[in-house]
Structures are given as C-alpha cells and as structure tokens.
C-alpha cells in the first residue's frame, strides 16, 4: 500500500466507525484499524518531505488525495 492508499483506507474505516452504534465491537475494531492506517499515511507523508527520490506516481497519488 502507498501512503495515499493508507490515507484512503483510514477515511473508509473512520466512516464505518462513525456509522456504527456506540460500543459496537466491529465499529471499535474499524476505529483501531483506521488509526493504524492514519499513522502509516503520516509516516509516508513525512518521508515525502525527506526524500527527493519519490516516484512521480507516489507524488501524484498524494496530490490526488490532498
């Protein structure tokens, strides 16, 4: 998964959590997974600022998400 893919997945899982009833186990699991994907997206975005060797595809994916 690319950083942009992780970002999209975090958004998708957050929507599942928001739609779930309060205290729903599946909703809580979606929230936990969303947090992991958001963290990985942040790590990838940080790497973009540190690396000048990112592919055009990776840069384009981040621009699309933003």
VEXTORSE-207783 format. One record per residue: residue in one letter; residue number from 1; y, z, x of N, C-alpha, C in turn. Coordinates in steps of 0.2 Angstrom, whole numbers, plus 5000, padded with zeros to 4 digits. Example, Ala and Ser with C-alpha at 12.3 -4.5 7.8 and 13.67 -1.06 7.14 Angstrom:
! VEXTORSE-207783
type;seq;n.yy;n.zz;n.xx;ca.yy;ca.zz;ca.xx;c.yy;c.zz;c.xx
a;1;4972;5039;5066;4978;5039;5062;4984;5039;5066
s;2;4989;5035;5064;4995;5036;5068;5000;5039;5064
//
This chain:
! VEXTORSE-207783
type;seq;n.yy;n.zz;n.xx;ca.yy;ca.zz;ca.xx;c.yy;c.zz;c.xx
x;1;4994;5000;5004;5000;5000;5000;5006;5000;5004
x;2;5011;4996;5002;5018;4996;5006;5022;5002;5003
x;3;5027;5004;5006;5032;5009;5004;5034;5007;4997
x;4;5036;5001;4996;5038;4999;4989;5033;5000;4984
x;5;5027;4999;4986;5021;5000;4981;5020;5007;4979
x;6;5021;5011;4985;5021;5019;4983;5027;5021;4979
x;7;5032;5018;4980;5038;5020;4975;5037;5018;4968
x;8;5034;5012;4967;5032;5009;4960;5027;5014;4957
x;9;5022;5016;4961;5017;5020;4958;5019;5027;4957
x;10;5024;5029;4961;5027;5036;4959;5031;5035;4952
x;11;5034;5030;4951;5038;5029;4945;5033;5029;4939
x;12;5028;5025;4940;5022;5024;4935;5019;5031;4933
x;13;5017;5035;4938;5014;5041;4937;5019;5046;4934
x;14;5025;5046;4936;5030;5050;4933;5031;5049;4925
x;15;5031;5043;4923;5031;5041;4916;5025;5044;4912
x;16;5019;5043;4915;5013;5046;4912;5014;5054;4911
x;17;5017;5057;4916;5018;5064;4916;5023;5066;4911
x;18;5028;5062;4910;5034;5063;4905;5031;5062;4898
x;19;5026;5058;4897;5024;5056;4891;5018;5061;4888
x;20;5016;5065;4893;5010;5070;4892;5013;5076;4889
x;21;5008;5079;4884;5010;5086;4882;5011;5091;4887
x;22;5016;5096;4886;5017;5101;4891;5010;5105;4892
x;23;5008;5106;4898;5002;5109;4900;4996;5105;4901
x;24;4997;5098;4899;4991;5094;4899;4989;5093;4906
x;25;4982;5094;4907;4979;5093;4914;4980;5086;4917
x;26;4979;5081;4913;4980;5074;4915;4987;5073;4917
x;27;4992;5076;4913;4999;5075;4915;5001;5078;4921
x;28;4998;5084;4922;4999;5088;4929;4996;5084;4935
x;29;4990;5081;4934;4987;5078;4939;4992;5071;4941
x;30;4994;5068;4936;4999;5062;4937;5005;5065;4940
x;31;5008;5070;4939;5014;5073;4942;5012;5074;4950
x;32;5006;5077;4951;5005;5079;4958;5004;5072;4962
x;33;5001;5067;4959;5000;5061;4962;5006;5057;4963
x;34;5011;5058;4958;5017;5055;4959;5021;5058;4965
x;35;5020;5064;4966;5024;5067;4971;5021;5065;4978
x;36;5015;5064;4979;5012;5061;4985;5014;5054;4986
x;37;5014;5050;4981;5017;5043;4982;5024;5043;4983
x;38;5028;5047;4980;5035;5048;4982;5036;5050;4989
x;39;5032;5054;4992;5033;5056;4999;5031;5051;5003
x;40;5026;5047;5002;5024;5041;5006;5029;5036;5006
x;41;5032;5035;5000;5038;5030;4999;5044;5032;5004
x;42;5045;5038;5004;5051;5041;5008;5049;5040;5015
x;43;5043;5041;5017;5041;5040;5024;5042;5033;5026
x;44;5040;5029;5022;5041;5021;5023;5048;5019;5024
x;45;5052;5022;5019;5059;5020;5019;5062;5023;5025
x;46;5060;5029;5028;5063;5031;5034;5061;5027;5040
x;47;5055;5025;5040;5053;5020;5045;5057;5014;5045
x;48;5059;5011;5040;5063;5005;5040;5069;5006;5044
x;49;5072;5012;5043;5078;5014;5047;5077;5014;5054
x;50;5071;5016;5056;5069;5017;5063;5066;5011;5067
x;51;5064;5006;5063;5060;5000;5066;5064;4994;5065
x;52;5065;4990;5070;5068;4984;5069;5063;4978;5069
x;53;5057;4980;5068;5052;4975;5069;5048;4975;5062
x;54;5051;4977;5056;5048;4976;5050;5048;4969;5048
x;55;5043;4967;5044;5042;4960;5042;5047;4959;5037
x;56;5049;4952;5036;5053;4950;5030;5050;4952;5023
x;57;5043;4952;5023;5040;4954;5016;5041;4961;5015
x;58;5041;4966;5020;5042;4973;5019;5049;4974;5017
x;59;5054;4971;5020;5061;4971;5018;5062;4969;5011
x;60;5060;4963;5010;5061;4960;5003;5058;4965;4998
x;61;5052;4968;4999;5049;4972;4994;5054;4978;4993
x;62;5057;4981;4998;5061;4987;4997;5068;4984;4993
x;63;5070;4979;4995;5076;4976;4991;5075;4975;4984
x;64;5069;4973;4982;5067;4972;4975;5066;4978;4972
x;65;5063;4983;4975;5063;4990;4972;5070;4993;4970
x;66;5074;4992;4976;5080;4996;4975;5085;4992;4970
//
